């Protein structure tokens, strides 16, 4: 991971332990990000190419790209840290600027700016990101977006922001896609250990300037969504890529949290190559080709993404019935800037048909954070995150990000993520 690795000891900002939340210094998103400094290009490549060679990455290039020169937007799918390394190889010998989550800046803001990274809070509308992008495009740069804004949970596309098409049309530069295959199989979000399998990528022209002028923002959104389609488990089977790691299913229960046999939530577990339900005893084996097989009886979902989408359907049914809701105790960290997290201690999280309410206590004062359903089309979650080794959900406002860790077994950040998406879509269809 090189300069991008996390040092747990340096993740926390103890200086703000006794400071009122409203007095926290905030990250400056307005200061101009300049093009990546040229002397860092060799370093970026030195950090990227060993993994590109290790995975024998095949990059298929659209011949139309010969006529496309910077400035342009490059949109990439997102499954693991290897994405950044393959992207570096895909645009060689050119440099780029990248939109990156603020937590990646902790303790290394200076070098991240020099590398050309643009910090952003996830799933918050921020005009500064458009201003930074426009500034860099005017300097004839490639600006890289990961519009899913999080690692895929199951190796298939996540929701794209509705505003993306409007931004693309406003910027008036070509859009290129880089869709990488196999990264979720090699290093899934739920078990971040590289398996060293061969990888593949496709870099294509999605929209040129004449098309941008002709198409509406909605038509552009459709084109972008079509360009970002992928399914890593299907790709694995089609290409005969076998994973013989003895822990290949460990962590999968974090995504597949509801038993496909008895429908009980939060009692799925995983170990080695198997999933099992503690409520009914049902079990499944994940084959080297990524296929699930029931240990006894019928296999309802052999394709892991199908199981995940079944869970979505169940959450959607709760939302449509108006019965969805979660309330639990949590641990809370705040990330007001790039100096590190501020530990806020215990609190309570409510997520229901109206959105999020987060309550806690810090520096002698109670605090409350609210996010209405319509404010989040999706949300970022993490599994087994950093030092706490707990799953968390990130609730962002324009000036803070709260990393919220449920401490009960009767909650799933995956279900929260699905509910955010389904609540948003339900609200759009049925505005009050």
N, C-alpha and C positions, 0 to 999 in steps of 0.2 A: 504493500500500500504506500510505502515511501512517505512523502510529505503529507499525504492525505490520511494517514493512520491516526486513530484517536488515542490520546493519552488520558486514561480515566482520571488520574490524579489532577489533571489540569482542566477538567470539565466544569468545575464548580467555582462560582464567584462568591466566596465567603464575605467579601467586603460589604455586600448588600443584605446580610442577614438581619440587620436592625434598621434598615432603611424602608420607609413607607413606599408602597408600590408606585404611587404617583410620582415619586422622586427618583425612580430608577433612571439612569442614563439610557437613552435609546439608540439603537443602531442608526447610523446615517445612511439612508438609501439614496440620497440625492447627489452625493459627491460623485463626480464623473468617473466611470470605469474606462480606462484606456485600453487600446489593443494590447494583446499579450506581448510582453517585452521579448525581443528576438533572442536574447541570450538564454531565455528559459526554454526555447524550442528543443534544443538537444536534450535537456533534462526531461521534458515531457515525453519525448520519444524513447529515451532510455528507460523510463518507468513503465512505458506501455508495451514495447515490442517483445520483451521476454514472454509475456503472457499471450500475446498474439501468436508468437511462434509455438509456444507450448501447446496451444489449442488448435494449431494448424488451421487458422481461420481462413475460410474462403470468402472473398468479397466480390460479389457480382455487381458490375457497374453498368448502369444505363448508358448506352452509347450517346444519347442526347445530351449528357452532361458535358461532353466535349465543347459544347457551345455555351455553357453556363459558367460564368466567372463571378467571383464575389463583386458586389455584396449579394448575399442571399441568406435565407433562413434554412437551417437544417433541423428537422424534427426527428427525434429518435424514440424508439420504445425503450422501456426501462425495466430490467430484471435483476441486475447485479452490478457491482462495481466494475466488472469487466467491460460493461458498456462503454465507459469513458476511454478505455484503452483501445478497443476496436474502433471507436469513433476517431481517435487520433490517427490510427492507421488508414482509415477510410478517406480522410481528407488530405493525407500526405501529398505534397510537401507544404500545404498551406496551414496557417495558424487560424485560431478561432477564439471567440469569446463564448462563455457558457453561463446559463442561468443555473444557479446552485442554491440549495436550501441553506438558510442562515446557520443552522447547527454545524454545517461543514466548515464554517469560518472560525469556530471556537479555538482560540489560542494561536491562530495563524492567519489573521485577517490580511496582514501585509503581503504575505506570499500569495494568498488567494487572489488578491487584487492584481498583483503583478502577473499572475498566470492568465488573468483576463476574466475571472469569475464575477458574475453579477449576483449579489445576494438577494434572496426573496423569502418572504414568509409564505408557506404553502397555503393554497386555497383562500387567499385574500386578494381582492381586487386592488391593485396598486398602480397608479398612473406612472410612478417612477420607472417601472420595468419597461414601459413603452418608450419613455424618454431615453433611457439608457440604450435600448435597442436601436432606436432611430439614430442616435448619436454615433454608434459604432457602425451602423450600415452606411452612414454618410462618410465614414472613413474607409469604406470598401472592405469591411470585414465580413466573415461568416459568423453568424450568431446562432448558437446551438440551444434549442429548447428540448426538454423532455416533458411534453405537454401532459402526460399522465401524472406527473409530479410526485410519483412514488414508485417503489418497486411493485411490479405485478404480484398479486397474492397467489395466483395459480397458473401463471404462464400464458395468460390471455389478456386482451386489451382492457385497460381501465377507462373510466369516463374521461372524455376530453372537455375542456372548458367551452361553454357556448360562446364566449366572447372572443375565442381564438380567430374565427373567421373574420370578424370585424377588424381585429388588429392586423391580420395578414393583408386584408384589402387596403387598409390605411397605409401600411408600410410600402406597398407597391414594389416589392422585390420578389424574385422567384423563390419557390419553396421546394426544397429537396428533402426526401425522406431517407432515413437509414433504419431499416428494420432488421434486427439481429435475432437469429434463431439459435436456440439451445442454451442460452444463458440461464434460464430458469431451471433447466435440467442439470446444468453443471453446478450452479450455486443458488439453490432456491432461497427465497426470502425467509422461509420457515426453518432452514438449516443451512447456514451460510458457510459451507465447507466446499471448496472446489473439488470436483471429481475428475477434472482434467480431460473432458471429452472434446472431440472435434466440434468446432462452431462454424457458423455460416452467417453471412450478412448480405443484404441487398441495398444498394444505394441508387435511388431513382429520382428523376425529375417528376414532381407532383403537379406544380403549377408554374407556368411562365408568365411573363408580364402581360401579354395579350389576353390570356385566360383570366387573369386577375381583374382586368378592366371589364371583361364581359360578364363574369359571374357575380351573383349576389353573395352576400356574406353567408347566407344559409347554404347556398350551393357549394361554397368553399368549405364550409364545415363538413358537408357530406363527403366531399373529395378527400379531405384530410383524414376523416374517420376510416374511409375505405383504404387509404394508403397505410394505415397503422394496424391493419388486421394481422394477427398471428396466433398460433396455438403451439406452444413448445412441446406439449405432450404428443400431439398429433405429428409434429415434425420429427420427434424422436422415433416414433413407430415407423413412419414412412421411410426414414433413413437408416433404420436398423441400428440405432445407437443404444448400446447396452450399458447400464450402470450396475456394476457388481459390488458397489460399496455396501458393507454390512449394516450401515446406518441409513440406508437410502430413504426410509420412511420416517425417521425420527424427526418430530416437529410438525408433521403433516396434520396432526390433530388440531393445531392452532388455526388452520384454515378450514378443515372439515370438522367443525365443532358439534355438529348434530348427527346423531346416529341414523344411518339410512335404513336400518332395520326397525328399531322401536321408536325413532323420532325424538328420543330424549336429547336435550341440549346440555352442553358443558360437561359431559361425562366420557367423551372420547379421549383416548390416550394413544400414544405411539411409542414403539421401541424397535430397534433393529430394522427389519424389513416389513413390520406389520403395524396395522391400526387395530384397535379394539375398543369396544364400548363397555364401560364398567357397569352400566345399568342392566343390559340384557346379555352380555357375554359374547356378542357377535364379534367376529374378527375378519380381517382382510389382509391379504399379502400384496405388496407392491412389487411387481415383477421387474427384472432388469430392463425391460422395455417400457416401464412406466404404466403398466396395466394393473388395475386392482382386481383381485379375485377373492370372492368370499371363501373363508375356510370351510364353511358349511352352508348348504342351501344355495339359493339363487343370488347372483351378483346383480344388485340394482344398478350400480354405476361402476362400470369398468374404467371409464375415462374420468380422471379426477376433476377436470373442469365441469363435467356434467353434474357431479355431486355438489360442487360449489354453486352452480346455477339453480339447482333444486333448493338449496338453502335460501337463495335470493327469492325464489318464488314463495317460500314459506314466510319470509319477512314481509314481502309485498302483501300477502294475504292479511297479516297482522295490521299493516299500515292501512289497507283499504277498509278493514273492519274497525279501525280507530282504536285498536287495543294494544298497539306497540308501546312499550315503556320499560325503562331500566332505571333503577336507583341503587347506588352502591357507594361504599367508602373507597377512597382513593388516596394515593400519594401524589403530590403536585410539585413539579419543578417549573420555574418560570425561565424564559430565555429572552430577556429584554434587549440584549446586544450580543456581540461576539466574544465578550470576556468570559462567558461561562454561565451555566445554570445557577439559579438561585433556588435552594431547597425551601419549599413553602410548607412542608409537613403534611399532615393529614387533612382531608377535606371530604366533600360529598359531591357526587356527580349525578345529575338527573338528565336523562335523555328520553324524550317522549314526543308526542305528536306536535308539540310546539317548538322543539329544538333542544338546545343544550342550556343547562344552568349548572355552573360550577361554583361551589362555595368553599371558602377556606379562611384561614386566619394567619396573618403575618405581621410581624413588628407591632404587635399589640392592637391590630385593627382587623376587623372582618372584611373580606372582599368577596365580590360576586362577579362572575363573567357570564354573559348571556349571548347566545348565538341563535337567531331565529332560523327556522327550517330553510327559508328562501336565501339565507346568507351562505349556505354551503351546498354545492351540487355534489361534492365528494369531500373526503377527509383523509388525512394521512395517519397511518397506524404503523407501529413497530412491534416486532416480536422479540422477546428475550433481550430487551434493550440495555445496552451498556452495563453499568455496575449493578443496577437493581435486578437484572435478569428477570424482569417482568414484562408483560405485554403492555403497550401504552397507546393512547390516542392523543394526537396533537390538535389542540384547539387554539386557533390563531385569531388575533385581532390585528388591527393595523399597526399597533405598537408593541405587541407582546405575543409570545407563543407559550402555551401551557402544555407541558408534557404530563399527561394524566394517566396514572397507573392503577387500574382496579385491583383491589386487594382481596376480593372475593373470588371463589371458584365459580360462582353462578353469574358469570359475565364473560363475554367474548368480544374483543376489540374487532374481530372479523364481522360479527353480527352488527356491531355499532356502525362499521363502515358500510355494510349493505343497507342498513336502515337509513343512514344519511342520504344515500343515493335514491332510495325508494321514496323517502319522505319528500325530497326535493321534486321528484317527478310527479308525485301525487299532488303536491301543492301547485305545481305549474298547471296541471290538468283541472284542479278544483280550487281556484283562488278564492279566498274568503273576503 
